[in-house]
């Protein structure tokens, strides 16, 4: 089996060699051929990592059959939902994944379906929590008396402009074009 190794540390001051030595030895014991090693020296909290993105580009071209990483947090620290999306993306390319230190994170093992189901459940819970946090934040801001949305002064100015143009016989669409807004926005402002 052809595999890729992914290794990551957060800063240039840190060293990936400990991870790489263990991953190479493990791959050799399995009889796997390591075709490429991808190494990033930056936070796993974002997906815009050069080697991480190159790994997905190569995975989409099926240059390897499996990605081996030391631990899931070395692959991504973006959160459950994003991490699951990365794993699903690999799977959609026909590429498996395996964590060296967390043997249950193995897309080729007997627990594959259970792992995916658990990850999907956790991802759903994270989406719900994010939504609840967003709603709570909006409620707090509203309770503090802050008005959300577009400022009414702008809409008030727009309403005067819209009224003037409409009195000249222009359609809603023509008014919108004249003001650089959509006819839907014209309708919304005049309805308020």
Secondary structure, 3 states (H helix, E strand, C coil): CEEEEEEEECCCCCCCHHHHHHHHHHHHHHCCEEEEEEEEECCCCCCCCHHHHHHHHHHHCCCCCEEEECCHHHHCCCCHHHHHHHHHHHHHCCCEEEECCCCCCECCCCCHHHHHHHHHHHHHHHHHHHHHHHHHHHHHHHHCCCCCCCCHHHHHHHHHHHHHHHHCCCCHHHHHHHHCCCHHHHHHHHHC
